[in-house]
Amino acid sequence: MPLKIARPAGIAAPAGQDFHAVGSIRRPRENRENLSVTHTEYLTLIYRLGLKPCSKKTAKYLGLSVRQLQRIYAAQASVPRPVALLLRLYNDLLASNKPAKKS
């Protein structure tokens, strides 16, 4: 079965060229670390930030509903990737802002 060619409406392909094929295989990027967060990591990051796992305040900060937070807390749903990235960013910022211990 040939691939369908995606062409914007009303625009012809340039002579000798064609638009990208729909359904092409997407290759994973190299040197890409695993950015997902496990259930345990999620809870650790939430508590480290001083938030409660299922509060309205946490829902507001993460842009999720309280019900979705309850699903994540009960391990019925995975942590959305943008939320995982945001939590890791917050955690890294907190870690970098801590004053060094005096010896």
C-alpha positions as CSV (number, residue, x, y, z in Angstrom):
1,M,0.0,0.0,0.0
2,P,1.6,3.3,-1.0
3,L,2.0,6.1,1.4
4,K,-0.3,9.0,1.1
5,I,1.3,12.3,0.3
6,A,0.4,15.3,2.5
7,R,-0.1,18.5,0.5
8,P,-1.5,21.6,1.9
9,A,-4.8,22.6,0.2
10,G,-4.2,24.8,-2.9
11,I,-0.4,24.5,-2.9
12,A,1.3,22.5,-5.6
13,A,4.6,20.6,-5.0
14,P,7.6,22.3,-6.5
15,A,8.9,20.8,-9.8
16,G,10.8,17.6,-9.1
17,Q,10.0,17.6,-5.4
18,D,7.3,16.2,-3.2
19,F,6.0,17.0,0.2
20,H,6.7,14.8,3.2
21,A,5.1,11.4,3.3
22,V,2.4,10.8,5.9
23,G,3.2,7.7,8.1
24,S,6.9,8.0,7.9
25,I,8.9,6.3,10.6
26,R,10.1,8.6,13.3
27,R,13.6,7.8,14.6
28,P,14.4,8.3,18.2
29,R,16.8,11.2,18.9
30,E,20.3,10.2,20.0
31,N,21.6,11.0,23.5
32,R,18.1,11.4,24.8
33,E,17.8,10.5,28.4
34,N,14.7,8.8,29.9
35,L,12.5,11.8,31.0
36,S,9.6,9.8,32.4
37,V,8.9,9.7,36.1
38,T,7.8,6.6,38.1
39,H,5.1,6.7,40.7
40,T,7.6,6.7,43.5
41,E,9.7,9.4,42.0
42,Y,6.6,11.5,41.4
43,L,5.6,11.3,45.1
44,T,9.2,12.0,46.2
45,L,9.3,15.1,44.0
46,I,5.9,16.3,45.2
47,Y,6.8,15.9,48.9
48,R,10.2,17.5,48.3
49,L,8.5,20.6,46.9
50,G,6.3,20.8,50.0
51,L,3.1,19.9,48.2
52,K,0.4,17.4,48.9
53,P,-0.2,14.8,46.3
54,C,-4.0,15.5,45.8
55,S,-4.5,19.1,46.8
56,K,-6.1,21.9,44.8
57,K,-2.9,23.8,45.1
58,T,-0.8,21.0,43.5
59,A,-3.4,20.7,40.8
60,K,-3.2,24.4,40.0
61,Y,0.6,24.4,39.9
62,L,0.8,21.4,37.7
63,G,-2.1,22.3,35.4
64,L,-4.0,19.0,36.2
65,S,-7.4,18.3,37.8
66,V,-7.6,17.0,41.3
67,R,-9.1,13.8,40.0
68,Q,-6.1,13.3,37.7
69,L,-3.8,13.8,40.7
70,Q,-5.8,11.1,42.5
71,R,-5.4,8.7,39.7
72,I,-1.6,9.3,39.6
73,Y,-1.4,9.0,43.4
74,A,-3.2,5.6,43.2
75,A,-0.9,4.5,40.4
76,Q,-3.9,4.2,38.0
77,A,-2.5,6.7,35.6
78,S,1.1,7.6,34.5
79,V,2.6,11.0,35.1
80,P,2.2,13.1,31.9
81,R,5.6,13.9,30.4
82,P,5.2,17.7,30.6
83,V,4.4,17.4,34.3
84,A,7.4,15.0,34.8
85,L,9.7,17.6,33.1
86,L,8.3,20.4,35.2
87,L,8.8,18.5,38.5
88,R,12.4,17.6,37.5
89,L,13.1,21.2,36.7
90,Y,11.7,22.4,40.1
91,N,13.7,19.7,41.8
92,D,16.9,20.8,40.0
93,L,16.3,24.4,40.8
94,L,15.7,23.7,44.5
95,A,18.9,21.6,44.6
96,S,21.0,24.3,43.0
97,N,19.7,27.0,45.3
98,K,20.5,25.2,48.6
99,P,23.4,26.9,50.4
100,A,26.5,24.8,50.8
101,K,27.1,23.3,54.3
102,K,29.9,25.0,56.3
103,S,32.6,22.6,57.4
